[in-house]
Amino acid sequence: MPNLIYIKPKYEVQAEAKGMKIEEINELITHLSKVFSNIVLERSLLESKMFPVNAYISLGFYQTYHELYGVMKQVWDTITPEELAKKNRGLLSPVQVLSISYLWMYYSLARMGTIYNKCEGDPRKEPAEKREQWKWMLEKWYSLATSYFASGKPTVAASGAKNIGLGADAIGWVKDHLQPVTLEQSKKVRRILGSVDLYSFIDECEARAKIVNHGPYPLENGENLVLMEYTNLYDGGRVWLPWSATEAKLPSSTLGVAMTLRNAKTTFNDIGTMTVDPGEYSKLVSKIAAYKKSGDKIVTVGLDELPAYAEAADNAQAELYMKFAQMDRSQLLISGATAYWRCFARYTDCVDVTDKIQWSLAKPVLDEYLPTFMKVNEDPAFSRIKRKIIKMKTLPFIKEKDPIMYLLPK
């Protein structure tokens, strides 16, 4: 994993984000550009044999640019970012590091594409109304993020590659339910999680939106606690995405697995993924706890119950594969973009306005962008991303005056 470059900005001394100055917003944008660059360096730009991933994420980003302000206005008119952060400190909460990153990543990349493609790369030509909306959303995101992360910083990258946001009660519950495991049990649990990972990944059109990792939480004996959580699994109840209903049903719509690791180094990023060194760490796992939500409560899942998750996930994955295999390019593009857009239902769920939101793609967005992505596999603005990342990789010591995500004009 590459080093995460973080320059301590002036805005950290502020008690709240309201009324940030342009200079402070631009420091944030510069930092977020570096965070995004490091994620791309880890993962590269995405593509697969089934989905035109780079094309559909671009379509999904433009949907966000056109529609997100109105959705988040309803959310922030109902609850403050600080209250929302407090409400989501529990296990299997909908708002966590990945959904927090949605707020800046999707919109800012679409804004970059719009300025690159329509404004000749000049952010001064972006409509003033859109600039003000972006500034407002960044301020709200900043308040949410700095209230959620225990470090008080706005990102995992700024927090030393640690994703620490769960409350003491949540971690205490997990510690109380850990049980010792053998090497064979550890390997078996990891294989089961692999099946749930693959199912979750394909249901979100080859994205990690259902999956988040937390930690490391240091324990008294020198070990570290890490958590892998899954939400919006199909168990016969709520259908998260239009294609999510399958004959195979997982035992519950949520699943969490916590492990204690000894003599292992863990790093986390802002899309909720965990890297463990050494990569084959089954023998370093000493205890495991599994859990799910039952109503508003967290309840244990016996390790002997976990194989049922793997069996259902494998069968559901096969069903979903067949569904997607029958789709044409247009349908795959719309499905992938819809999955990205649906991510924000995690926020509207928290304030009970999800049913008031249009979760299909807006007609103006489809009319303008779908014909383009029927022909090309990535937005022209991706060339800017590639140039910037190559420069960052070869000259990491150079301070970037023109970051990937365009600054606000002064």
Secondary structure as a PSIPRED ss2 file (coil, helix, strand):
# PSIPRED VFORMAT (PSIPRED V4.0)

   1 M C   1.000  0.000  0.000
   2 P C   1.000  0.000  0.000
   3 N C   1.000  0.000  0.000
   4 L C   1.000  0.000  0.000
   5 I C   1.000  0.000  0.000
   6 Y C   1.000  0.000  0.000
   7 I C   1.000  0.000  0.000
   8 K C   1.000  0.000  0.000
   9 P C   1.000  0.000  0.000
  10 K H   0.000  1.000  0.000
  11 Y H   0.000  1.000  0.000
  12 E H   0.000  1.000  0.000
  13 V H   0.000  1.000  0.000
  14 Q C   1.000  0.000  0.000
  15 A C   1.000  0.000  0.000
  16 E C   1.000  0.000  0.000
  17 A C   1.000  0.000  0.000
  18 K C   1.000  0.000  0.000
  19 G C   1.000  0.000  0.000
  20 M C   1.000  0.000  0.000
  21 K C   1.000  0.000  0.000
  22 I H   0.000  1.000  0.000
  23 E H   0.000  1.000  0.000
  24 E H   0.000  1.000  0.000
  25 I H   0.000  1.000  0.000
  26 N H   0.000  1.000  0.000
  27 E H   0.000  1.000  0.000
  28 L H   0.000  1.000  0.000
  29 I H   0.000  1.000  0.000
  30 T H   0.000  1.000  0.000
  31 H H   0.000  1.000  0.000
  32 L H   0.000  1.000  0.000
  33 S H   0.000  1.000  0.000
  34 K H   0.000  1.000  0.000
  35 V H   0.000  1.000  0.000
  36 F H   0.000  1.000  0.000
  37 S H   0.000  1.000  0.000
  38 N H   0.000  1.000  0.000
  39 I H   0.000  1.000  0.000
  40 V H   0.000  1.000  0.000
  41 L H   0.000  1.000  0.000
  42 E H   0.000  1.000  0.000
  43 R H   0.000  1.000  0.000
  44 S C   1.000  0.000  0.000
  45 L C   1.000  0.000  0.000
  46 L C   1.000  0.000  0.000
  47 E C   1.000  0.000  0.000
  48 S C   1.000  0.000  0.000
  49 K C   1.000  0.000  0.000
  50 M C   1.000  0.000  0.000
  51 F C   1.000  0.000  0.000
  52 P C   1.000  0.000  0.000
  53 V H   0.000  1.000  0.000
  54 N H   0.000  1.000  0.000
  55 A H   0.000  1.000  0.000
  56 Y H   0.000  1.000  0.000
  57 I H   0.000  1.000  0.000
  58 S H   0.000  1.000  0.000
  59 L H   0.000  1.000  0.000
  60 G H   0.000  1.000  0.000
  61 F H   0.000  1.000  0.000
  62 Y H   0.000  1.000  0.000
  63 Q H   0.000  1.000  0.000
  64 T H   0.000  1.000  0.000
  65 Y H   0.000  1.000  0.000
  66 H H   0.000  1.000  0.000
  67 E H   0.000  1.000  0.000
  68 L H   0.000  1.000  0.000
  69 Y H   0.000  1.000  0.000
  70 G H   0.000  1.000  0.000
  71 V H   0.000  1.000  0.000
  72 M H   0.000  1.000  0.000
  73 K H   0.000  1.000  0.000
  74 Q H   0.000  1.000  0.000
  75 V H   0.000  1.000  0.000
  76 W H   0.000  1.000  0.000
  77 D C   1.000  0.000  0.000
  78 T C   1.000  0.000  0.000
  79 I C   1.000  0.000  0.000
  80 T C   1.000  0.000  0.000
  81 P H   0.000  1.000  0.000
  82 E H   0.000  1.000  0.000
  83 E H   0.000  1.000  0.000
  84 L H   0.000  1.000  0.000
  85 A H   0.000  1.000  0.000
  86 K H   0.000  1.000  0.000
  87 K H   0.000  1.000  0.000
  88 N C   1.000  0.000  0.000
  89 R C   1.000  0.000  0.000
  90 G C   1.000  0.000  0.000
  91 L C   1.000  0.000  0.000
  92 L C   1.000  0.000  0.000
  93 S C   1.000  0.000  0.000
  94 P C   1.000  0.000  0.000
  95 V C   1.000  0.000  0.000
  96 Q C   1.000  0.000  0.000
  97 V H   0.000  1.000  0.000
  98 L H   0.000  1.000  0.000
  99 S H   0.000  1.000  0.000
 100 I H   0.000  1.000  0.000
 101 S H   0.000  1.000  0.000
 102 Y H   0.000  1.000  0.000
 103 L H   0.000  1.000  0.000
 104 W H   0.000  1.000  0.000
 105 M H   0.000  1.000  0.000
 106 Y H   0.000  1.000  0.000
 107 Y H   0.000  1.000  0.000
 108 S H   0.000  1.000  0.000
 109 L H   0.000  1.000  0.000
 110 A H   0.000  1.000  0.000
 111 R H   0.000  1.000  0.000
 112 M H   0.000  1.000  0.000
 113 G H   0.000  1.000  0.000
 114 T H   0.000  1.000  0.000
 115 I H   0.000  1.000  0.000
 116 Y H   0.000  1.000  0.000
 117 N H   0.000  1.000  0.000
 118 K H   0.000  1.000  0.000
 119 C C   1.000  0.000  0.000
 120 E C   1.000  0.000  0.000
 121 G C   1.000  0.000  0.000
 122 D C   1.000  0.000  0.000
 123 P H   0.000  1.000  0.000
 124 R H   0.000  1.000  0.000
 125 K H   0.000  1.000  0.000
 126 E C   1.000  0.000  0.000
 127 P C   1.000  0.000  0.000
 128 A H   0.000  1.000  0.000
 129 E H   0.000  1.000  0.000
 130 K H   0.000  1.000  0.000
 131 R H   0.000  1.000  0.000
 132 E H   0.000  1.000  0.000
 133 Q H   0.000  1.000  0.000
 134 W H   0.000  1.000  0.000
 135 K H   0.000  1.000  0.000
 136 W H   0.000  1.000  0.000
 137 M H   0.000  1.000  0.000
 138 L H   0.000  1.000  0.000
 139 E H   0.000  1.000  0.000
 140 K H   0.000  1.000  0.000
 141 W H   0.000  1.000  0.000
 142 Y H   0.000  1.000  0.000
 143 S H   0.000  1.000  0.000
 144 L H   0.000  1.000  0.000
 145 A H   0.000  1.000  0.000
 146 T H   0.000  1.000  0.000
 147 S H   0.000  1.000  0.000
 148 Y H   0.000  1.000  0.000
 149 F C   1.000  0.000  0.000
 150 A C   1.000  0.000  0.000
 151 S C   1.000  0.000  0.000
 152 G C   1.000  0.000  0.000
 153 K C   1.000  0.000  0.000
 154 P C   1.000  0.000  0.000
 155 T C   1.000  0.000  0.000
 156 V C   1.000  0.000  0.000
 157 A H   0.000  1.000  0.000
 158 A H   0.000  1.000  0.000
 159 S H   0.000  1.000  0.000
 160 G C   1.000  0.000  0.000
 161 A C   1.000  0.000  0.000
 162 K C   1.000  0.000  0.000
 163 N E   0.000  0.000  1.000
 164 I C   1.000  0.000  0.000
 165 G C   1.000  0.000  0.000
 166 L C   1.000  0.000  0.000
 167 G C   1.000  0.000  0.000
 168 A H   0.000  1.000  0.000
 169 D H   0.000  1.000  0.000
 170 A H   0.000  1.000  0.000
 171 I H   0.000  1.000  0.000
 172 G H   0.000  1.000  0.000
 173 W H   0.000  1.000  0.000
 174 V H   0.000  1.000  0.000
 175 K H   0.000  1.000  0.000
 176 D H   0.000  1.000  0.000
 177 H H   0.000  1.000  0.000
 178 L C   1.000  0.000  0.000
 179 Q E   0.000  0.000  1.000
 180 P E   0.000  0.000  1.000
 181 V C   1.000  0.000  0.000
 182 T C   1.000  0.000  0.000
 183 L H   0.000  1.000  0.000
 184 E H   0.000  1.000  0.000
 185 Q H   0.000  1.000  0.000
 186 S H   0.000  1.000  0.000
 187 K H   0.000  1.000  0.000
 188 K H   0.000  1.000  0.000
 189 V H   0.000  1.000  0.000
 190 R H   0.000  1.000  0.000
 191 R H   0.000  1.000  0.000
 192 I H   0.000  1.000  0.000
 193 L H   0.000  1.000  0.000
 194 G H   0.000  1.000  0.000
 195 S H   0.000  1.000  0.000
 196 V H   0.000  1.000  0.000
 197 D H   0.000  1.000  0.000
 198 L H   0.000  1.000  0.000
 199 Y H   0.000  1.000  0.000
 200 S H   0.000  1.000  0.000
 201 F H   0.000  1.000  0.000
 202 I H   0.000  1.000  0.000
 203 D H   0.000  1.000  0.000
 204 E C   1.000  0.000  0.000
 205 C C   1.000  0.000  0.000
 206 E C   1.000  0.000  0.000
 207 A C   1.000  0.000  0.000
 208 R C   1.000  0.000  0.000
 209 A C   1.000  0.000  0.000
 210 K C   1.000  0.000  0.000
 211 I E   0.000  0.000  1.000
 212 V E   0.000  0.000  1.000
 213 N E   0.000  0.000  1.000
 214 H E   0.000  0.000  1.000
 215 G E   0.000  0.000  1.000
 216 P E   0.000  0.000  1.000
 217 Y E   0.000  0.000  1.000
 218 P E   0.000  0.000  1.000
 219 L C   1.000  0.000  0.000
 220 E C   1.000  0.000  0.000
 221 N C   1.000  0.000  0.000
 222 G C   1.000  0.000  0.000
 223 E C   1.000  0.000  0.000
 224 N E   0.000  0.000  1.000
 225 L E   0.000  0.000  1.000
 226 V E   0.000  0.000  1.000
 227 L E   0.000  0.000  1.000
 228 M E   0.000  0.000  1.000
 229 E E   0.000  0.000  1.000
 230 Y E   0.000  0.000  1.000
 231 T C   1.000  0.000  0.000
 232 N C   1.000  0.000  0.000
 233 L C   1.000  0.000  0.000
 234 Y C   1.000  0.000  0.000
 235 D C   1.000  0.000  0.000
 236 G C   1.000  0.000  0.000
 237 G C   1.000  0.000  0.000
 238 R C   1.000  0.000  0.000
 239 V C   1.000  0.000  0.000
 240 W C   1.000  0.000  0.000
 241 L C   1.000  0.000  0.000
 242 P C   1.000  0.000  0.000
 243 W C   1.000  0.000  0.000
 244 S C   1.000  0.000  0.000
 245 A C   1.000  0.000  0.000
 246 T C   1.000  0.000  0.000
 247 E C   1.000  0.000  0.000
 248 A C   1.000  0.000  0.000
 249 K C   1.000  0.000  0.000
 250 L C   1.000  0.000  0.000
 251 P C   1.000  0.000  0.000
 252 S C   1.000  0.000  0.000
 253 S C   1.000  0.000  0.000
 254 T C   1.000  0.000  0.000
 255 L E   0.000  0.000  1.000
 256 G E   0.000  0.000  1.000
 257 V E   0.000  0.000  1.000
 258 A E   0.000  0.000  1.000
 259 M E   0.000  0.000  1.000
 260 T E   0.000  0.000  1.000
 261 L E   0.000  0.000  1.000
 262 R C   1.000  0.000  0.000
 263 N C   1.000  0.000  0.000
 264 A C   1.000  0.000  0.000
 265 K E   0.000  0.000  1.000
 266 T E   0.000  0.000  1.000
 267 T E   0.000  0.000  1.000
 268 F E   0.000  0.000  1.000
 269 N C   1.000  0.000  0.000
 270 D C   1.000  0.000  0.000
 271 I C   1.000  0.000  0.000
 272 G C   1.000  0.000  0.000
 273 T C   1.000  0.000  0.000
 274 M E   0.000  0.000  1.000
 275 T E   0.000  0.000  1.000
 276 V E   0.000  0.000  1.000
 277 D E   0.000  0.000  1.000
 278 P C   1.000  0.000  0.000
 279 G C   1.000  0.000  0.000
 280 E C   1.000  0.000  0.000
 281 Y C   1.000  0.000  0.000
 282 S H   0.000  1.000  0.000
 283 K H   0.000  1.000  0.000
 284 L H   0.000  1.000  0.000
 285 V E   0.000  0.000  1.000
 286 S E   0.000  0.000  1.000
 287 K E   0.000  0.000  1.000
 288 I E   0.000  0.000  1.000
 289 A E   0.000  0.000  1.000
 290 A E   0.000  0.000  1.000
 291 Y E   0.000  0.000  1.000
 292 K E   0.000  0.000  1.000
 293 K E   0.000  0.000  1.000
 294 S E   0.000  0.000  1.000
 295 G C   1.000  0.000  0.000
 296 D C   1.000  0.000  0.000
 297 K E   0.000  0.000  1.000
 298 I E   0.000  0.000  1.000
 299 V E   0.000  0.000  1.000
 300 T E   0.000  0.000  1.000
 301 V C   1.000  0.000  0.000
 302 G C   1.000  0.000  0.000
 303 L H   0.000  1.000  0.000
 304 D H   0.000  1.000  0.000
 305 E H   0.000  1.000  0.000
 306 L H   0.000  1.000  0.000
 307 P H   0.000  1.000  0.000
 308 A H   0.000  1.000  0.000
 309 Y H   0.000  1.000  0.000
 310 A H   0.000  1.000  0.000
 311 E H   0.000  1.000  0.000
 312 A H   0.000  1.000  0.000
 313 A H   0.000  1.000  0.000
 314 D H   0.000  1.000  0.000
 315 N H   0.000  1.000  0.000
 316 A H   0.000  1.000  0.000
 317 Q H   0.000  1.000  0.000
 318 A H   0.000  1.000  0.000
 319 E H   0.000  1.000  0.000
 320 L H   0.000  1.000  0.000
 321 Y H   0.000  1.000  0.000
 322 M H   0.000  1.000  0.000
 323 K H   0.000  1.000  0.000
 324 F H   0.000  1.000  0.000
 325 A H   0.000  1.000  0.000
 326 Q C   1.000  0.000  0.000
 327 M C   1.000  0.000  0.000
 328 D C   1.000  0.000  0.000
 329 R H   0.000  1.000  0.000
 330 S H   0.000  1.000  0.000
 331 Q H   0.000  1.000  0.000
 332 L H   0.000  1.000  0.000
 333 L H   0.000  1.000  0.000
 334 I H   0.000  1.000  0.000
 335 S H   0.000  1.000  0.000
 336 G H   0.000  1.000  0.000
 337 A H   0.000  1.000  0.000
 338 T H   0.000  1.000  0.000
 339 A H   0.000  1.000  0.000
 340 Y H   0.000  1.000  0.000
 341 W H   0.000  1.000  0.000
 342 R H   0.000  1.000  0.000
 343 C C   1.000  0.000  0.000
 344 F C   1.000  0.000  0.000
 345 A H   0.000  1.000  0.000
 346 R H   0.000  1.000  0.000
 347 Y H   0.000  1.000  0.000
 348 T H   0.000  1.000  0.000
 349 D H   0.000  1.000  0.000
 350 C H   0.000  1.000  0.000
 351 V C   1.000  0.000  0.000
 352 D C   1.000  0.000  0.000
 353 V C   1.000  0.000  0.000
 354 T H   0.000  1.000  0.000
 355 D H   0.000  1.000  0.000
 356 K H   0.000  1.000  0.000
 357 I C   1.000  0.000  0.000
 358 Q C   1.000  0.000  0.000
 359 W C   1.000  0.000  0.000
 360 S C   1.000  0.000  0.000
 361 L C   1.000  0.000  0.000
 362 A C   1.000  0.000  0.000
 363 K H   0.000  1.000  0.000
 364 P H   0.000  1.000  0.000
 365 V H   0.000  1.000  0.000
 366 L H   0.000  1.000  0.000
 367 D H   0.000  1.000  0.000
 368 E H   0.000  1.000  0.000
 369 Y H   0.000  1.000  0.000
 370 L H   0.000  1.000  0.000
 371 P H   0.000  1.000  0.000
 372 T H   0.000  1.000  0.000
 373 F H   0.000  1.000  0.000
 374 M C   1.000  0.000  0.000
 375 K C   1.000  0.000  0.000
 376 V C   1.000  0.000  0.000
 377 N C   1.000  0.000  0.000
 378 E C   1.000  0.000  0.000
 379 D C   1.000  0.000  0.000
 380 P C   1.000  0.000  0.000
 381 A C   1.000  0.000  0.000
 382 F H   0.000  1.000  0.000
 383 S H   0.000  1.000  0.000
 384 R H   0.000  1.000  0.000
 385 I H   0.000  1.000  0.000
 386 K H   0.000  1.000  0.000
 387 R H   0.000  1.000  0.000
 388 K H   0.000  1.000  0.000
 389 I H   0.000  1.000  0.000
 390 I H   0.000  1.000  0.000
 391 K H   0.000  1.000  0.000
 392 M H   0.000  1.000  0.000
 393 K H   0.000  1.000  0.000
 394 T H   0.000  1.000  0.000
 395 L C   1.000  0.000  0.000
 396 P C   1.000  0.000  0.000
 397 F C   1.000  0.000  0.000
 398 I C   1.000  0.000  0.000
 399 K C   1.000  0.000  0.000
 400 E C   1.000  0.000  0.000
 401 K C   1.000  0.000  0.000
 402 D C   1.000  0.000  0.000
 403 P C   1.000  0.000  0.000
 404 I C   1.000  0.000  0.000
 405 M C   1.000  0.000  0.000
 406 Y C   1.000  0.000  0.000
 407 L C   1.000  0.000  0.000
 408 L C   1.000  0.000  0.000
 409 P C   1.000  0.000  0.000
 410 K C   1.000  0.000  0.000
